[in-house]
């Protein structure tokens, strides 16, 4: 196939979720309000913003919580110099006890301010030398670099070290290291690409790649365009995963979520944003989550989330709420989550509730009973998730192999744990990890044809499984590959032919490959079979 | 193939259109059935993110409901939907370019697999092409999606995207050259 044909195939139509149409119809049924809003959106936004700001200020002033900017906790920062890390002076920030304001416009707001204690931590940034001779790239890099430091300074508890271009240098093992690995600018296309990696002395923690526009043309959000906006966005991602978020951002999202005058959609999005941030503490350099508190771990937020899930008609919103509650571990959530798992009509909501229950309350007797019921559910996804919750992460791979070999189960159920794991679990495990003994390999070879045509196996997974077969040296897999030579899909036949090359000295394999090389309808398959035969005939260097 | 020569996708769509114009939500839902996959697919290829594509698709159909009175026939509807989704996608991409997102390097648009791909298509190359598509500039991406997904010719694409035919041809030529170079470079590099 030439490139244009490949493009047509790659861009073949895709189905949207079945929930799309009901969602549109639901939105249309509330359209009159939306139409009114469209007539004068700017005015409404302006007036709404003014009212909200006035309300927030009034409340803060009345409670004596407003502090001038200079009094807000600020991280100490080492000036940017190219000095090597060990020589760089570090000024540790004292533990920060910062107020988190309760929401302004809801009766659910906490009566007392919540103290958030933030443990000091140190981040070392390693940047490559600004070697670009292109003025636009050099300027963009300089702006990005400075803005990255500015944004990091906004994180409470953080001490910052600029290691300069000292990549690879061994630093203090308690540091977080951030390195900018790539900074490419295409000025003609108003485009830039940045790759950053976070690491500790122990292991890499978070690779991120980012594409963005060069022009800082938007206003309002700190994550606006241009190199500076990109740096702010990068720091918000880090704040969501490793470091405490800026207090202003926590307040903003919490306030929006608890503001009952906003739409449920806006509130649920604010909840998701809140759920992506850490409120205090940091993940320790061993990449454990101990000490890190999610921004959603707040009684008012939990109550609001339960109310929202109980009242939201939109299933995507309910699912979002239960996902956002993952990691909160508030026991008040257990019963609503079990109820959602048992009774919600939408499978995505059930999956979200189940995932949160399994992750946060695996030892709760009520939760285990619910998981045991769910493990017999009619939905494969629910069954697998529930089983995984019951056996735990550590024993899961053994459970996958046990299911595969359990001939008493229906064929589809024997492979569903394996398919789920190969598809969703990260880092993606190798198929060989599950096919560690003769019985498992034979079971897999027997079940493979049904597994690859099951609804769980998407095109990526089918390809992964097909690729993996080449790395398993077993007569049952050779038999399977011989069967694949007769597949209706030419890509499967081609791959089987290529992978059978190493067994082409077996007469049955050679005969099959010769037949394919002469008779297959697809030239590429014939060629692959011929190559396999030639490779087998070639002398092997020893 | 010009838009006007396309066969109607759904039987009785004119009647559905008329009923939907009169406020029949069930008819509007049926009307969506015939077009949602096209609109969603365009949005998905533009954005590379299923959630964004579904949101854009929703927005397009909600906008369509408000514009039904102005839609004269099925062909007009098809063209209106393509134009609207293309422009919404372009606006979204331009917004995105001003408001960059960070994603884990490993995260790929895996849920963007087509359900009607040609049998002989190389799935790995297909996935690679879909990823490369997301690296094209917004206008070029729009042109490629409309050309190879919707099978519009350059004149039709020019109408939908409100650009000159020469610009469309130029985007197509450059994009194909770039995609070819990327794919060839990959093969040699591996």
Interface residues (C-beta under 8 A of the other chain):
Chain A: X1 X3 X4 X5 X6 X7 X8 X9 X10 X11 X12 X13 X14 X15 X16 X17 X20 X21 X23 X24 X25 X27 X28 X29 X31 X34 X35 X189 X190 X191 X195 X206 X207 X208 X209 X210 X211 X212 X213 X215 X216 X217 X218 X221 X223 X224 X225 X226 X229 X230 X233 X234 X237 X426 X458 X459 X460 X462 X463 X488 X489 X490 X491 X522
Chain B: X25 X28 X29 X32 X33 X36 X37 X38 X40 X41 X44 X45 X53 X54 X57 X58 X61 X62 X65 X66 X94 X95 X97 X98 X99 X100 X101 X102 X103 X104 X105 X106 X110 X111 X112 X113 X114 X115 X116 X117 X118 X119 X120 X121 X122 X123 X124 X125 X126 X127 X129 X130 X133 X135 X137 X144 X145 X148 X149 X151 X176 X179 X180 X183
